[in-house]
């Protein structure tokens, strides 16, 4: 695998040698000094060009970055699928997402100066790489500030709690009926986001809401104490009925524990009555009593 230094040298060499590329900058985790470093981090790069069409119409130019395993062009696919916004935006922003044979990945976007300046610096994880014309304004040092957990308003906290406890009955219903896709979808697509919100808020509290637990909670294991992380792990279980019930009760226990603590710290009432009623209902179903 090419090293980080080799990849940045290549990205910058291409930008320097192509007169049409007037500036380049980096976003994403490699622009975040707090992010754990590893070989799986993408290179999220923007090249600023006046005219995108020549790059889009002769895509073999990206071969300069090395042999690829796979390529995705999101804007092209969206436009071909009839997305009018994507079609209209082809001349202002176009992306090549490239996974290379050596395992490196570059998510490269071409943007016009107008499009680039509209978004430049909006993400606190932004690092200028090249600026031939003094186009890019000065930025503060990069950080993950844009992704810090935000303190919830009371209404949002209440909504999260209500939705978690209300929708847990749907997970249970799917388990009781033997409807594996439904039960799993309800747990992962409906309940998991609410649980993860509460985990995020709890972590935020511990750090004065000046911390990012990462996209989709990828850094939860770094910020949760060992005991809480072990509980979170138990919310992922297998396909069998018994395993699914374990995941349900693990999620309920963890949500309740964190929810009470977050609510108390923020001065928000926690719906203990909802937790008690739904937990009792789930236990009856788990015990095979459907006459409830």
N, C-alpha and C positions, 0 to 999 in steps of 0.2 A: 504493500500500500504506500502511495506517495505521502510524504510527511506534510504537516500543516505548512511548513515553510515552502516546500515545493509547490503546493497548491496556490498559496498566495502569490508566489513569484510568477506562476503561470497566469493567474487571473489578472495581475497587474501588467504583465508583458503583453498580453493580448490587448488590453486597454490602451497601453502606451503606443503600440505599433499601429493601431487602427486609428487613423486621423478622424474618422467619423465618430468615434467614442470620445466625448468631451469631458466626462466625469464618471467616477465610480464610487460606490459606497457599500458598506456592509451592514446588514441587519441580522437579527436572530441570535441564537445562543452564543455564537462565536464572537459576537459584539458585547456580550454580557460578562464582565469580569467576575461575577459571582457564580456563574454556571459551572458545574463540574465539567472537566475537560475529558473528552474521549474521542475515539476514532469515528464514532457514529454521528457526530455533529455535522449538520449541513453547512455549506457555504452559501449563505443567503446574500446574493450580490445583485446590485442594480448597476447597469450601464446606461448612462444618459446619452442619447443620440438625437439628432434633429429629425431623422427620417427612419422610421422603423421598417417600412415596407421592404427595402432591400434585404434586410436580415430575415424577415419572415418568409420572403419569396425564394430565398436560396439557403435553406436550412443546413446544407452541408458545411457551412462555415463553423458550426459548433464542433466539428470533428477535431478541431485544434485542441480541444480539452482532453482528448484521449478516447480509447475504445469504450463504448457504452454497453451496459447490460440492458438498459431500458430507458425510454424517453417518454415524457408526458408534456403536452402542450395544452394547458387548461383553457386558455382563451380561444384557441382554434376549435377545440372540441365543443365548447359552449356555443360558439358562433355557428358551427355546423349543425348543432342541435336546435337552432332557431332562437337562441337567446339574443334579443335585439340589443340589449345593453352591451353584451360582449361583442357583437358585430360592430356596433358603433365605436367601441373602444379599441379596436384592433390597431389603429394608427397612433394610439397614445401609450399603450402598455401591452407588452407581449412577453410571455414567459416560456422558458425551456427548463424543465425539471429533469435533471440528468443523473442517473446512477451509473457509475463507471465500473469497468471490469475489476479494478483494484479495490472496490468497496467505497471509494469516496463519492460524495454527492454534492452537486452544485445546483441550487435553485436560482437560476439566472433570469432576471427580468430586464427587458429593454424598455426605457421610458423616455418620452420627450422631456425637454427641460421644463415645460409648463406642468406636466403631470408629476415629474420628480419633485419640483419645488413645492407642489401642493401637499405632498406627504413627507418631505424630508424633515427629519427631526421630530415628527409626531410620535414616533416610537423612540423611547429613551435608549433603546439598544441600537444606536446608529453610530457608525464610525466611517468618516470619509477616507477613501483610499487613494483617490486621484482627482485633481481638479485643474484642468488645463486652462480654463478661462476665468477662474475666480467665481464660478457660478454658485457654489455651495456656501451658504452662510455658516458662520461659526456656531459650534454646538458645545454644550457642557460635556464633561467626561461621560462616557456611556455608563449606564446602570440599568437595573431591572425595575426602576421606579414605575414605569408604565403598567407593570404587571403586579404591583403590590395589591394585596387583599384590601378591599374597601370595607370599612365599617358599615354594617347594614342598618338601614332605618328600621324602626319597630315594625312597620307594615310588612317589609320584606322578610324579616325574621318570622313573623307570625304566619305569613304565606308559606314559607319553607316548611315550618313545623306542621301546618295543617295538611299540606299536600303529601308530605311523607307519611303521616299516619293514615290519612284517608286512602291513599293508593295502595297501601300494604295489603288491603283486603283483596285487591286484584291479583297480586302475586299469589296469595294463599288460594284463591279460587282456581288459578291455573294449575297449581300443584295438586289440589284435590281432584281436579278433572283429568289429570294426566296430560295436560296440554303444555308440553315442555317448551316449545317456541314462545308461546304466550307468556308463561311464567318467567322465563329468562328475560324476555324483552321488557316486561314490566319492571323487573328488578334492576336491569342494567340501564334501560333507557328512561325510566321514570323515577325510580327510587334512588339510583346511584347519583344522579346530579344533585338531588336534595341532600343526600348524605355528604357528598363532597363539598357542598356549600357550607355545611355546618363544620366540617373538618377544617376548611379554609378559614372560617371565622375564628375557630378556636386557635388555630396557629397564628392568625393575625393578632389576636389578643395577647399572645405570649410575646409578641415582638412589636407592640405598639402600632400595629397595622402598617409596618414598614418592611414587609417581607413578601416574597413571591414563592408559593409552594410549587410553582411550575405548571405548565400546560397539562390539563387533565390529571392534576395531582401527582405528577411524576416524581416530585421531591417529598411526598408525604413521609416516606421512610426516614428522611433526613431530619424532619422537624417534629415528628411524633415521638414521644417517649416509647421505649420498647414495649411496654404493656399495651398501650393504645394501638401501636402499629400491629401487634399480634392480634388484637381484636379486629382491626381493619382487614387483615389478611383472611380472617375467618368468614368475611362476607363474600368471599369467592369460594364456591363449592362446586361439586360435580353435578352430573345430570340426574342422579338417582333422587327419589323422593326424599329420603332421609337427609341426604346432603343438602338439598334445596331448603329444607326446613332449618337446618343448622345455619345456613346463610341468612335466612330471614331473621332468626332470633339474634344472630350476631349483629346484624345491621340495626335492629331495634334497640338492643342494649347499648351499642356505641352511640347511636343518635341521641338516645335519651340522656346518657351520661354527659355528652358534649353540649347538648342543647340546654340542659339545666344550668351548666356552668357558664355558657355564653350568655344566656338570658340574665342570669344573676349579675354577671359582670357589667352588662350594658343597661341594667335596670329595666329589662323587658320581661313581662310575664311569660312563663313557659306553660304550655297546655298539658299539665300533668294528667288531667282528667282524660284527655284524648289518648295519651299514651297508655294509661291503665286500662281503659275500655278496649282499645284495639289489641293490646297484648293479651288480655283475657280472651277475646274473641279468637285470636290466632291460636292460642293454646287449646281451646276447645276443638277447633278444626284439626289441629295437629293430633289430638287424641281420638279423632274419628267421630266426634259428636257434631253432626251437621244439623241437628235439630236445635238451632240457636235463634 
